Amino acid sequence: MSEIEVRMLSAFKEEPTWMNNLRLANLSTYETLPQPDIEKVNFHRWNLTDDVINAEYGEELINSQQYQYGSGDVAKIVQYGKETIMEQLPQELIEAGVIFTDIFTALQDYPELVEKYYMTKAIKPDENKLTGYHAAYMNSGVFLYIPKNVVIEEPLEALFVQNSFVKEAMNKHILIVAEPNSSVTYVEKYITEGTEKNSANIVVEVVTRPGAQVKFSAVDNLGVNTTAFISRRGHLERDSVIEWAIGIMNDGNIIADFDSDLIGDGSNSVIKAVAISTERQIQGINTRVTNYGNHSVGHILQHGVILDRATLTFNGIGHIIKGAKGADAQQESRVLMLSESARGDANPILLIDENEVTAGHAASVGRVDPEQMFYLLSRGIEKEEAERLVIRGFLGAVITAIPLKEIRDELVEMIDKKLTRADK
């Protein structure tokens, strides 16, 4: 995509000058930046930087109306490809000052507010080639803003459908800002329609101001022909909390960064992630917590299952910065292999630059516990069903952390479908 096309896209979307300048600056420099550092994953020849970001849509956009469901009292956004097809926010939340809208509307209506946080705190454009590409080629997304002292009881939902009936990258940006002492639960889901080979570049920024609390859940179910980079990053100020629960159920090749920067004293982040790799799929996942603040707490819990000839790599990184006294960094990464041809890695990394801290890690790669299988088989349960029960228990720590029952049930259904497909 040329500079002229980027300027035309920015003008068509009526973006503020600062956003146009951000795009152009990164358009000219992103290819000179290094690739992300994902240990033990050879992804450098993957196509992760498609330059088609503004394709013409046809009848599939009309048929996308099937996703416009939900009662009026549910806060929800649905995006089909780069188009927003549904957006609703209850009146009481509007009156409380909550903003939940697509990113381009936010750039028009709240340009100064978006500028303050967009790729300035949680993620910087020049971190690597793929963040720089994202800054230049972002083509859809959501802005969620919770004002000071506002507590939202019901979850806010977002459904993102990748339109792979056309050749078009899905470069989506989610920006969540929780002001002091606010609280919100946010749930997002990704799926793919169509079989076109496309890339996806998903960047999520969650900024929690002092005392804010965010519960963030995601179910990623991108298609087999989608090659994706997914970066979710938290920037936590004093006494704030982010609880992450992420189900990684994609069918294509994926690299991902799930990171929390514990900037403020007393900040707290728990990252729970589950993943399944099948067939010849490769998934490489970096999960990192960096403790900057005194008495900050960062915990990582990630479990994965590998089938067929697939590969799954968990890199867990806990880093306690010098001066972060009383910090706590814990991690557990476990991988369950159900095939002789599967490849799995669980790599714990602890970087400790301070003395008065607590840190620990656990990692394992292995097969189904034969004692558990023997117990279930001795109760008359068939082998395939017994394996599913063991795997559900193995992945249950994250599944139970997802706040919406519908999403939990759907995640279990996805797991069962992947296991059933592997049995055949």
C-alpha positions as CSV (number, residue, x, y, z in Angstrom):
1,M,0.0,0.0,0.0
2,S,1.5,3.3,-1.1
3,E,1.8,6.5,0.9
4,I,-1.0,8.0,-1.3
5,E,-3.3,5.2,-0.5
6,V,-2.6,5.5,3.3
7,R,-3.3,9.2,3.1
8,M,-6.6,8.5,1.2
9,L,-7.7,6.0,3.8
10,S,-6.9,8.4,6.6
11,A,-8.8,11.2,4.9
12,F,-11.8,8.9,4.1
13,K,-12.0,7.9,7.8
14,E,-11.7,11.6,8.8
15,E,-8.8,10.8,11.1
16,P,-7.1,13.6,13.1
17,T,-3.8,14.9,11.9
18,W,-1.8,13.1,14.6
19,M,-3.2,9.7,13.5
20,N,-2.3,10.4,9.8
21,N,1.2,11.4,10.9
22,L,1.5,8.2,13.0
23,R,0.6,6.1,10.0
24,L,3.0,7.8,7.6
25,A,5.9,7.7,10.0
26,N,5.6,4.0,10.6
27,L,4.8,3.2,6.9
28,S,8.3,4.4,6.0
29,T,10.2,2.7,8.9
30,Y,8.4,-0.5,10.0
31,E,10.3,-2.8,7.6
32,T,13.6,-1.7,9.2
33,L,12.6,-2.9,12.7
34,P,13.4,-6.3,14.1
35,Q,10.9,-9.2,14.2
36,P,9.3,-9.9,17.6
37,D,11.4,-12.2,19.9
38,I,9.4,-15.4,20.2
39,E,11.8,-18.1,21.5
40,K,12.0,-21.5,19.7
41,V,9.5,-20.6,17.0
42,N,10.6,-20.2,13.4
43,F,8.0,-17.8,12.0
44,H,10.2,-15.4,10.1
45,R,9.0,-16.6,6.6
46,W,5.3,-16.4,7.6
47,N,3.2,-13.8,5.8
48,L,2.2,-11.4,8.6
49,T,2.2,-8.1,6.7
50,D,-0.5,-8.1,4.0
51,D,-0.9,-4.7,2.5
52,V,-4.5,-5.1,1.3
53,I,-6.5,-3.5,4.1
54,N,-9.4,-1.9,2.4
55,A,-11.1,-4.5,0.1
56,E,-14.6,-4.1,-1.5
57,Y,-17.3,-6.3,0.2
58,G,-20.2,-8.0,-1.4
59,E,-23.2,-10.1,-0.3
60,E,-21.4,-11.5,2.7
61,L,-21.8,-8.2,4.5
62,I,-25.6,-8.4,4.0
63,N,-25.6,-12.0,5.3
64,S,-23.6,-10.8,8.3
65,Q,-26.9,-9.8,10.0
66,Q,-27.0,-13.2,11.6
67,Y,-24.5,-11.8,14.1
68,Q,-26.7,-8.9,15.2
69,Y,-28.3,-10.5,18.2
70,G,-28.7,-9.6,21.8
71,S,-31.1,-7.6,23.9
72,G,-31.0,-3.8,24.2
73,D,-29.7,-4.0,27.8
74,V,-26.4,-5.7,26.7
75,A,-23.4,-3.6,25.8
76,K,-22.1,-5.1,22.6
77,I,-20.1,-4.4,19.4
78,V,-20.0,-6.7,16.4
79,Q,-17.5,-6.0,13.6
80,Y,-17.6,-8.0,10.3
81,G,-14.2,-7.5,8.6
82,K,-13.5,-3.8,8.9
83,E,-17.1,-2.8,9.1
84,T,-19.1,-2.3,12.4
85,I,-22.5,-3.9,11.9
86,M,-23.8,-3.6,15.4
87,E,-23.1,-1.2,18.3
88,Q,-25.2,-0.8,21.4
89,L,-24.7,0.6,24.9
90,P,-27.3,0.8,27.6
91,Q,-28.5,4.3,28.4
92,E,-27.4,4.2,32.0
93,L,-23.8,3.6,30.8
94,I,-24.0,6.4,28.3
95,E,-25.2,8.7,31.1
96,A,-22.3,7.6,33.3
97,G,-19.8,8.7,30.6
98,V,-18.8,5.2,29.3
99,I,-17.6,5.1,25.7
100,F,-17.8,1.9,23.8
101,T,-17.5,2.4,20.1
102,D,-15.5,1.6,17.0
103,I,-12.0,3.1,16.8
104,F,-12.7,5.4,13.9
105,T,-15.7,7.0,15.6
106,A,-13.6,7.5,18.7
107,L,-10.9,9.1,16.6
108,Q,-13.5,11.6,15.3
109,D,-15.4,12.2,18.5
110,Y,-12.7,11.9,21.2
111,P,-9.4,12.6,19.3
112,E,-7.5,14.0,22.3
113,L,-8.5,11.1,24.6
114,V,-7.5,8.5,22.1
115,E,-4.3,10.3,21.3
116,K,-3.3,10.2,25.0
117,Y,-3.4,6.4,25.1
118,Y,-3.1,5.0,21.6
119,M,0.2,3.2,21.4
120,T,1.8,5.5,23.9
121,K,1.8,3.5,27.2
122,A,1.0,-0.2,26.8
123,I,2.5,-0.7,23.3
124,K,4.9,1.5,21.3
125,P,4.9,1.4,17.5
126,D,8.6,0.9,17.2
127,E,8.8,-2.2,19.4
128,N,9.1,-4.5,16.4
129,K,8.3,-4.9,12.8
130,L,4.7,-6.1,13.5
131,T,3.8,-3.3,15.9
132,G,5.2,-0.8,13.4
133,Y,3.2,-2.4,10.6
134,H,0.1,-2.2,12.8
135,A,0.5,1.5,13.4
136,A,0.7,2.1,9.7
137,Y,-2.1,-0.3,8.5
138,M,-4.7,-0.5,11.3
139,N,-8.1,-0.9,9.6
140,S,-10.6,-1.6,12.4
141,G,-11.0,-1.7,16.2
142,V,-12.8,-0.6,19.3
143,F,-12.3,2.0,22.0
144,L,-13.6,1.3,25.5
145,Y,-13.4,4.1,28.1
146,I,-14.6,3.8,31.7
147,P,-14.7,7.0,33.7
148,K,-13.4,7.5,37.3
149,N,-15.4,5.6,40.0
150,V,-17.8,3.9,37.4
151,V,-18.4,0.2,38.2
152,I,-20.0,-1.8,35.4
153,E,-21.6,-5.0,36.7
154,E,-22.5,-6.7,33.4
155,P,-19.9,-7.8,30.9
156,L,-19.3,-5.8,27.8
157,E,-19.1,-8.0,24.7
158,A,-17.3,-7.7,21.3
159,L,-17.5,-10.1,18.4
160,F,-15.0,-9.8,15.6
161,V,-15.6,-11.8,12.4
162,Q,-12.7,-11.9,10.0
163,N,-14.1,-11.6,6.4
164,S,-11.9,-14.1,4.5
165,F,-14.3,-14.2,1.5
166,V,-12.0,-11.4,0.2
167,K,-8.3,-10.8,0.3
168,E,-7.9,-8.4,3.2
169,A,-5.7,-8.2,6.3
170,M,-7.5,-7.9,9.6
171,N,-5.5,-5.3,11.5
172,K,-7.6,-4.7,14.6
173,H,-6.8,-2.4,17.5
174,I,-8.6,-2.6,20.9
175,L,-7.9,0.2,23.3
176,I,-9.4,-0.1,26.8
177,V,-8.8,2.7,29.4
178,A,-10.1,2.3,33.0
179,E,-9.9,5.5,35.0
180,P,-9.2,5.5,38.8
181,N,-11.3,3.1,40.9
182,S,-13.4,2.0,37.9
183,S,-14.3,-1.6,37.2
184,V,-15.3,-3.5,34.0
185,T,-15.5,-7.0,32.6
186,Y,-14.8,-7.2,28.9
187,V,-15.2,-10.3,26.7
188,E,-14.1,-10.6,23.0
189,K,-14.3,-13.4,20.5
190,Y,-12.6,-13.8,17.1
191,I,-13.9,-16.1,14.3
192,T,-13.2,-16.4,10.6
193,E,-15.6,-16.8,7.7
194,G,-14.3,-17.7,4.2
195,T,-11.2,-19.5,3.0
196,E,-9.0,-16.8,1.5
197,K,-5.4,-16.8,2.9
198,N,-5.1,-13.7,5.0
199,S,-3.0,-12.3,7.8
200,A,-4.2,-10.9,11.0
201,N,-2.5,-8.4,13.3
202,I,-4.4,-7.8,16.5
203,V,-3.2,-5.4,19.1
204,V,-5.0,-5.0,22.5
205,E,-4.0,-2.2,24.9
206,V,-5.5,-2.2,28.4
207,V,-4.5,0.8,30.6
208,T,-5.6,0.7,34.2
209,R,-5.3,3.9,36.3
210,P,-4.9,3.8,40.1
211,G,-7.3,1.4,41.8
212,A,-9.0,0.3,38.5
213,Q,-10.0,-3.3,37.9
214,V,-10.4,-5.0,34.5
215,K,-11.4,-8.6,33.9
216,F,-10.5,-9.4,30.3
217,S,-11.6,-12.6,28.6
218,A,-11.0,-13.7,25.0
219,V,-11.7,-16.7,22.8
220,D,-9.5,-16.7,19.7
221,N,-10.8,-19.0,16.9
222,L,-9.3,-17.8,13.7
223,G,-9.4,-20.0,10.6
224,V,-6.9,-22.4,9.2
225,N,-5.9,-20.0,6.4
226,T,-5.2,-17.1,8.8
227,T,-1.6,-16.5,9.9
228,A,-1.7,-14.1,12.9
229,F,0.2,-12.0,15.3
230,I,-1.7,-11.3,18.5
231,S,-0.4,-8.8,21.1
232,R,-2.3,-8.1,24.3
233,R,-0.6,-5.7,26.7
234,G,-1.6,-4.3,30.1
235,H,-0.2,-1.1,31.6
236,L,-1.1,-1.2,35.3
237,E,-0.8,1.8,37.6
238,R,-0.9,1.8,41.4
239,D,-3.1,-0.7,43.1
240,S,-4.8,-1.6,39.8
241,V,-5.7,-5.1,38.6
242,I,-6.0,-7.0,35.3
243,E,-7.3,-10.5,35.2
244,W,-6.7,-12.1,31.8
245,A,-8.5,-15.3,30.7
246,I,-7.6,-16.3,27.1
247,G,-8.7,-19.4,25.1
248,I,-6.4,-19.9,22.1
249,M,-8.4,-22.1,19.8
250,N,-7.1,-21.0,16.4
251,D,-6.6,-23.4,13.4
252,G,-3.9,-21.5,11.6
253,N,-0.3,-20.5,12.5
254,I,-0.1,-18.0,15.4
255,I,2.5,-16.1,17.3
256,A,1.3,-14.1,20.3
257,D,2.5,-11.8,23.1
258,F,0.4,-11.6,26.3
259,D,2.2,-9.1,28.5
260,S,1.5,-7.1,31.7
261,D,3.7,-4.2,32.8
262,L,3.2,-3.7,36.6
263,I,4.2,0.0,36.7
264,G,2.5,1.1,39.9
265,D,3.1,-0.1,43.5
266,G,0.6,-2.8,44.5
267,S,-0.5,-3.5,41.0
268,N,-1.6,-7.0,40.3
269,S,-2.0,-9.1,37.1
270,V,-3.0,-12.7,36.6
271,I,-2.7,-14.2,33.1
272,K,-4.5,-17.5,32.5
273,A,-4.3,-19.0,29.0
274,V,-5.3,-22.3,27.4
275,A,-4.3,-23.4,23.9
276,I,-4.9,-26.4,21.6
277,S,-2.7,-27.1,18.5
278,T,-3.9,-29.6,15.9
279,E,-2.8,-31.1,12.6
280,R,0.3,-29.3,11.3
281,Q,-0.4,-26.0,13.1
282,I,2.3,-24.0,14.8
283,Q,1.5,-21.7,17.8
284,G,4.2,-19.8,19.7
285,I,3.0,-17.8,22.8
286,N,5.1,-15.4,24.9
287,T,3.5,-14.7,28.2
288,R,5.3,-12.0,30.2
289,V,4.9,-10.1,33.4
290,T,7.3,-7.3,34.3
291,N,7.3,-6.0,37.9
292,Y,8.3,-2.4,38.2
293,G,6.3,-1.4,41.2
294,N,6.9,-2.2,44.9
295,H,4.7,-5.1,46.1
296,S,3.4,-5.7,42.6
297,V,2.2,-9.3,41.9
298,G,2.3,-11.0,38.5
299,H,1.2,-14.6,38.0
300,I,1.1,-16.7,34.8
301,L,-0.9,-19.9,34.4
302,Q,-0.9,-21.5,30.9
303,H,-1.9,-25.0,29.9
304,G,-1.9,-26.4,26.4
305,V,-2.8,-29.6,24.5
306,I,-1.1,-30.8,21.3
307,L,-2.5,-33.2,18.8
308,D,-1.4,-34.8,15.4
309,R,1.8,-33.2,14.1
310,A,1.2,-29.8,15.6
311,T,3.6,-27.6,17.6
312,L,2.9,-25.5,20.7
313,T,5.5,-23.4,22.5
314,F,4.9,-21.5,25.8
315,N,7.5,-19.0,26.8
316,G,6.8,-17.7,30.3
317,I,8.8,-14.7,31.3
318,G,8.8,-13.1,34.7
319,H,11.0,-10.1,35.1
320,I,11.4,-8.2,38.4
321,I,13.1,-4.8,37.8
322,K,15.7,-3.4,40.2
323,G,13.8,-1.4,42.9
324,A,10.6,-3.4,42.8
325,K,10.9,-4.5,46.4
326,G,8.4,-7.0,47.7
327,A,7.4,-8.0,44.2
328,D,6.0,-11.4,43.5
329,A,6.5,-13.2,40.1
330,Q,5.1,-16.8,39.7
331,Q,4.4,-18.9,36.6
332,E,3.3,-22.3,35.6
333,S,3.4,-23.7,32.1
334,R,2.2,-27.2,31.3
335,V,1.8,-28.9,27.9
336,L,-0.1,-32.2,27.3
337,M,0.8,-34.1,24.2
338,L,-1.6,-36.6,22.7
339,S,0.5,-37.7,19.7
340,E,3.9,-39.2,19.1
341,S,4.5,-36.7,16.4
342,A,3.5,-33.6,18.4
343,R,6.1,-31.1,19.5
344,G,5.8,-29.1,22.7
345,D,7.9,-26.7,24.7
346,A,7.3,-25.0,28.0
347,N,10.1,-22.5,28.7
348,P,10.2,-20.7,32.0
349,I,12.4,-17.6,32.3
350,L,12.9,-15.7,35.5
351,L,14.9,-12.4,35.4
352,I,15.4,-11.1,38.9
353,D,17.2,-7.8,39.5
354,E,16.1,-7.2,43.1
355,N,16.8,-9.1,46.3
356,E,13.7,-8.6,48.5
357,V,11.2,-10.5,46.2
358,T,9.4,-13.8,45.8
359,A,9.6,-15.7,42.5
360,G,9.0,-19.2,41.2
361,H,8.2,-21.3,38.2
362,A,7.0,-24.7,37.2
363,A,7.0,-26.3,33.7
364,S,6.2,-29.7,32.3
365,V,5.7,-31.4,28.9
366,G,4.2,-34.8,29.0
367,R,1.4,-37.2,28.1
368,V,-2.0,-38.1,29.7
369,D,-1.6,-39.4,33.2
370,P,-2.1,-43.2,32.9
371,E,-3.5,-43.4,36.5
372,Q,-6.2,-40.9,35.6
373,M,-7.0,-42.8,32.4
374,F,-7.0,-46.2,34.2
375,Y,-9.5,-44.8,36.8
376,L,-11.9,-43.6,34.1
377,L,-11.6,-46.7,32.0
378,S,-12.2,-48.9,35.0
379,R,-15.6,-47.0,35.4
380,G,-16.7,-48.1,32.0
381,I,-15.9,-44.9,30.2
382,E,-14.7,-45.2,26.6
383,K,-11.1,-44.2,25.9
384,E,-12.0,-41.2,23.7
385,E,-14.4,-39.8,26.2
386,A,-12.0,-40.5,29.0
387,E,-9.3,-38.4,27.2
388,R,-11.7,-35.6,26.7
389,L,-12.6,-35.5,30.5
390,V,-8.9,-35.5,31.4
391,I,-8.2,-32.6,29.0
392,R,-11.2,-30.6,30.2
393,G,-9.9,-30.9,33.7
394,F,-6.4,-30.0,32.5
395,L,-7.7,-26.8,30.8
396,G,-10.4,-26.0,33.4
397,A,-8.4,-23.4,35.4
398,V,-8.9,-20.9,32.5
399,I,-12.3,-22.0,31.3
400,T,-13.8,-21.4,34.8
401,A,-12.3,-17.9,34.9
402,I,-14.3,-16.7,31.8
403,P,-17.3,-14.7,33.2
404,L,-19.9,-15.5,30.5
405,K,-21.4,-19.0,30.7
406,E,-22.2,-18.8,27.0
407,I,-18.5,-18.3,26.2
408,R,-17.4,-21.0,28.6
409,D,-19.8,-23.5,27.0
410,E,-18.6,-22.4,23.5
411,L,-15.0,-22.9,24.5
412,V,-15.7,-26.4,25.8
413,E,-17.5,-27.1,22.5
414,M,-14.5,-25.9,20.5
415,I,-12.2,-28.2,22.5
416,D,-14.5,-31.2,22.0
417,K,-14.6,-30.5,18.2
418,K,-10.9,-30.4,18.0
419,L,-10.5,-33.6,19.9
420,T,-13.2,-35.3,17.9
421,R,-11.5,-34.3,14.7
422,A,-8.2,-35.7,15.9
423,D,-9.8,-39.0,16.8
424,K,-10.8,-39.6,13.2
